[in-house]
Amino acid sequence: MTQRRMHLVAYLKTGPTANHPGAWRHPEADLDDIFEPARYEHIARVLEAACFDACFFADTFGLPDIHGGNFDAYLRLGGQISYLDPLMILPQMARVTRHLGLGATLSTTFSNPYYLARTLASLDMVTKGRAAWNVVTSATDLEARNFGMDGIPPKDQRYDRGDEVLEACTALWDSWDDDPFVLDREKGVFIDPAKVRYTDFAGRFVRSRGPLSIPRTPQGRPVFLQAGASERGREFAARWAEMIFCTPHSKADTIAFHDDIKSRLARHGRPPEACKVLPSFAVVVGETEAIAQEKYAYLQSLIDPEAQRMLNSSLIGADLTRHQTAEEVARAQGNQGISGSHDRVLQLMAQEKLSFAEAASKPRDLLVGTGEGIADQLEDYFTAGACDGFIIWPTVFPRMFEDFCRHVVPVLQRRGLYRTEYRGATLRENLRRP
């Protein structure tokens, strides 16, 4: 029997800050190369050398302005902002790698199927089958207004449209058969038109005649990554996702989420291995436990309390300068907010007996220790059946990823928990053959 092995995926931003609002202040954080291709080429090489399955760029289609009713704090305190369109960066990363999966975040609420299918097919083609799509339905009014809408639609409606968009995209990707090229110079036949067909997709929310202007790509379609945590989001993920990005507060919460998703897969006729459940962590690695704890204490000291509340205002979808209780936040959210982020605060409230305001003001937990110690913590989650691997998100960039790949990955490899080489030609093959 082949030993089960974990998957690793990196969460990236085209900016200096991810989920740790103080890490950009660290003296080892690179700040002067945000707009340089070399920044992203370097991290791609680091991740591929460590045999990561993939990386993806988290993205928000606008400048967050929920906290305090404006974007002042987000700019002044260095909020989690996407300064560059990841679709411009991923081909740069593809040029310097051969195996690493490369993912973009694109919204089914704001984009039509033909644009999405064409863009993602192009990425899959130029990466030779390494494209991933972090499928989002988006969660803020500010993004909706940037796309000409009055506000974000209700969650169920967003997911209903999302289902249709993925159905339409899949039909467009399937509008070409394999091997359509004839390339017969003498007969003057370039492509066999019998191997291309109209799509004629018509749904409640979207329509697309097709066919796509791009032939079938190495994977047929990109790998779907998704982060739905609400009831409707989990059903969407169970139908479509091949990787699920989740943010539970504890191992028990992660096990409950994992088991729920796997049971839903079965109801959609999919085997449990068809979708990888990947909780997210950042790490602080030290040569000794004492050094790791000292590094952690310094890193946490860089968080301005207002910056932490600002980050959670954006994620939860309610202004935490005005709303302090769970009931007030629920009323203020309207259609906004990321369910996984809200759930994590509620889980923290219950487990540590905190008020909502106290829980929303606490930074996310980090894994702290030596390379061996952090590997122990990841192995504990993995062997307990809580997950299929992990999303690793950055604190100090790129140093944290370099430390993780240098000190944690080799331990996992020696224990037989993680690959030492890539076996597949595409991202999907590597997910199936870790």
N, C-alpha and C positions, 0 to 999 in steps of 0.2 A: 504494500500500500504506500503510495506517495505521501511523504510528510507534508502536512499543511504549512504553507508559508504566507507571511503577512505581506501586505501591499503598503507602499509609502507614496504619498502625493504631497507636493509642496503648494502651499497657498501663498500667492505673491500679489503685490500691488505695484503699480507704476508710480510710486511715491515712497517717502521715507518711513511711513508709519502703517502698521496693520492694526491688530487688536490691542496692542500695548501702547497707550497714548503718551508714554514718556520715553520710549526707547530711542526716538530720534535725537534726544538730548544727550545720549551716551557719547563719550569722546571717541569711541570706536565705530560709531554709526557713520557710514558714508553719506554725505549730503550734497556733494558737489558734482555728482555724476548722474543725477536723476534723469536728465535728458540725453544721456550718452548711450548709444547701443552697447558699448563695451560692458556697462553695468549688467545688462540682461544676458549678454553672451557669457559673461563670467559665471553667473549663477547657474545657467544652463549646463555649463561644463562641470561645475561642482556636483550638481544633482545627478547628471548622467554617470559620472565616475563612481557615484555611490549606488548606482542601479535603481534610482527612483523610478517608479512606474511613469509618473507624469508630474507636471506642474500646471497650475491654472492661475489666471489673473482674476481675482475678485474685482468687481466693478460696480460703481454707482453712477447713474447717468445724470449727474448734476452735483452741485455744491450744497452739502447738507446745511439746512437752516432751521431745523426744528427747535434746537436748544436756544432758548431766549428769543425765539421768533426771528432770528437773523443768522447770518453766517460768520459774524465777528469772531466768536469763540473758536469756531472750527479753523479759521485761518490763523488767528493769533496763537493758538495752543497746538497747532500742528496736527489737525485731525486726519482721519483716514480718507485721503483724497486720491483719485486717479488722475494724475497730471497728464498722462498720455493714453491714447487709445491702444489697448493691448493688441488689437489686430495689426497695428503697425510694428509692434515689437516681436510678435511670435515668429514671423519669417526670419528675423535676424537671429533668433535663437535656434531656429531650424537649421540654419547654415552651418552652425558650429557643433551640431549633434547628429547622431544617427538613430538613436533608440528612444530618447526621452519623449513621452507624450506631452502635447502642448495644447492647453485649453484656454478658451475665451468665454467670458460671461456675456450672454446676449439675451434680451428680453422678448418673450413671446407676446407681451402686452403692447409693446411699442413698435415692433418690426413685423413686416409682412413675410409670409412663408418663402416667396421667391427670393427675396433679398437674403434671408437667413440660409436657405438651402444653397444658393450660389456662393455666398461668402464662405460657409463652412466646407463645402465641396472643394473650393479653391484651396483652403488651408489644408485639407486632407490630401489633396493632390500634390501640393508643393512640399509637404512633409513626408510623403510616401507612406501615408497611412498612420499618422500619429496625432490626428486632430481629436480634441475633446470639446464638447459644448457643455458649459455650466448653464443649464437651463433655468432661467429665473422668470417669474411672473411680475417681478418688481414689487415694491412695498411702500413707496412714499408719494405723497402728492407733489412734492417738488420735482420729481422725475416726470410725472404725468404732465405737469404744466410745461416742462421743457419740450414735450412732444405734442403740444397743442390741445391737451385735455384739461378739463376743469379740476379733475382730481383722479386719484387711483380708483379703479372700479372695485366692487366687493370681491373678496377672496375667491368665493366659489365661481363667480363669473370669470375671474382671471384664469382660474385653472380650467374651466370649460373651454375658454379660448385657447389656452395652452395645449389642451388635448388636440384640438382641431389644427393648430399650427404644426404640431409634430406629425399628425396624420398627413397633412399637406406636404410637409417637407419630405417625409418618407416616400410619398408618392412621386414627388419630383426627383428624388435620388434614384428611384426605381424606373424612371422614364427612359433610361438607356439600358440595353442588355450588355452583358459582357462581350468583349472583343468585337466592337462595331467597325473597327478600322479595316479597310480593304487595302488602301494605299497602292492601288494598281495604276502605275503611271501609263502603261500601254493602253489599257481600256479606259483610262480617265475616270476611275471610280475611287473616291477618297474614303467615304463612309457608306455602309449599307443602310439606307433609310428604313428598311424593314425592322431594324433593331432599335429604332427610336420611336416613341409614341407620345401623343398628347396625354396630359394628366387629367384635365377636366375635373379638378377637385372643387366641390362647392359645399360649403358648410354654413352654419348659422353666422359665424363671425368672419370667416375668410374664404376667399376663392382664388384659384390659380389654374389657368389653362395648361401651362407648361407647353412643351417639355423643357427641362432644364437645358441650358446651353453648355453644360459641362458633362463629359462622359462619366461613367461609373468610376468611383474612386477606389483606391486600394482597400479601404475598409467597407465600402458600400455606403456607409454613413458614419459620422463621427461617434465616438463614445459619449454617451449621455451621463453627465454628472448633475446631481440635483440635491437640494437641501430642504425639501419640504418637511415641516414638523407638525403642522396642523393636521386635523383629520383629513381634510381634502388634499392637503399637500402630500400626506403619506400615501393616499390612494394613487395620486398622480405618479409619485416616485415608484410605487410598486408596479405600475404599468410600464413605465418607460426607463427608469434609471438603471445604469450599470454600475455606478458608484454613488453612494449617498454620503454627503458631508453633514455631520451632526455635531451639536455642541452641548450634550448633557452635562450636568454639574458633577455627577459622581459615577462610579463604576456600576452601582445598582441601577441608576437611571439609564446608563448606556446599555446594560443588559436588557432592560425592559424595552427600550427603543429597538434594539437589534431583533429581539424575538417578535415584536409586533410587525416589523417590516418583513421578516422572513415568512411569517404566517400570511401576510397580505400577498406576497409573491405567489404563494401556492394558489390563492384564490384567483389570481390572474393567469394561472397555467404556466408559471415560470418556476424553474428549480431554484433552490436557495442560493446556489453558487452563481446565479445569473446577475446578482447585484451585490456589490461589496459595501458593507456598512463601515464607515470610516470616521470615528470621532476625531476631534481636532485638539492638538496640544502645541504649546511652545515649550522650550527647554532652557535651562540654565545649567551648563556643564562646567564642572570644576575638576582640577587634578585630584583634590581630596574633597570629602564631604564638607569640611569646614570652609574651604575656599569657595565651593559652590554656594553655600549659604551666605557667605560674605558678598559674592557677586550678586546674588538674588536680592539681598537687602539694599545694595546700592542701586540696582536697577529699579526696584519698587520706589525708592526715594525720589526718583525722577518724575513720578506721576503727579501732576497737579490734580488735586481732587476735582476741580472743575472740569478738567479734561476727561476724567473718567465718567462723570455724569453726562458730559457733552456726547461722548461716544455712545452711551446707552440711550440717550434721548433719540439719537438717530436710528439705532437698531430697534428700539422698542416702538418708536413712532409716536412718542408723546414728550412734551417739554417737561423735563424733570426740574426745571426752575420753578414751575408752577404747580405740578401735580406730584404729590408725595405718597399717596396710598395706592394700593392695587386697584381699588374701585375707581379712584379719580383717573388713573392712567387708562383703565379699560374704557371709561366714558370718553376720554380725550382722543383715543387712538383713531376712532372712526374705522376706515378701511386700511389704515396704515399699520406698519410694524411687522417684524420678522418673528414668527411664532417661536422658533427655536431659541432666540435671544430672550424673549419674554418668559418662556418656560424655564430657562436656566435661572433667571432671577427668582421665580416662584419656588423652584427647587431649593435654591440657596436659602430663601426665607424659611422654608419648612424645616430644613435639616439643621440650620444654625440658629433658629429661633430669632430671626432678625425682622425688623420692619421692612416694608418694600423699599423705602428710601435708603435704608442702610444697605440692603442687598444690592440695589442698583448702583451704589457708590463704591462697591468693592471691585478691585481688579480681578480679572480672570485668573484662575489657578494656573501655575506653571509647574512643569516637572523639573525638580531640582536635585542634582546629585552628580556623582561621577558618571563616566560612560557606562560602567557596569551597573550602577544603581538605577540609571534611567532605563537601561535595557531591561532590568528586573521589572520595573513598573509597566513597561509596554508589554513584556511577556505575560505579566499577570493578567492584564486586560484580555490579551489575545487568547491565552490558553483557557481562560474562564468562559470563553464563548461570547464575550461582550462585543466582538468586532472582527473584521477581516483584515484590519490594518489601520493606518492612521493618516490623517491630514496634519502636516507639520506647518505651522504658521510662524512668521519671523518676529523676533523682538529686535535686537540689534542686527542690522543688515549690512553686509552679508555674513558677519561674524558668526551669528547663531547657527546658520545652516552649515558653515564650514566646521564649526565645533561638533555639530550633530553627525555630520558625515565622517568626520575624522575619529570621533571617540565612541559614538553609539552604534553606528551601522556595522563596523567590524565585529563588535560583540554579538550582535544579532546574527551575523553571518556565521561566526564560529559556533553558535548554538544551533545552527541549522534552521533558524526561524525565518531567514531572509535570503533571497537569491544572491549569488556571487557573479552572475552574468545574465544577460538578456537571452531568452530563448526564442521569442517570437519576432516576426518581421514588422508587426503593427502593434499599436497600443492595445487593441482588443485581444490580440493573441497573447501579449504579455500579461494581461489581466486574467486570462484563462489558464496560463502556464507560468505561474510565478516561480 
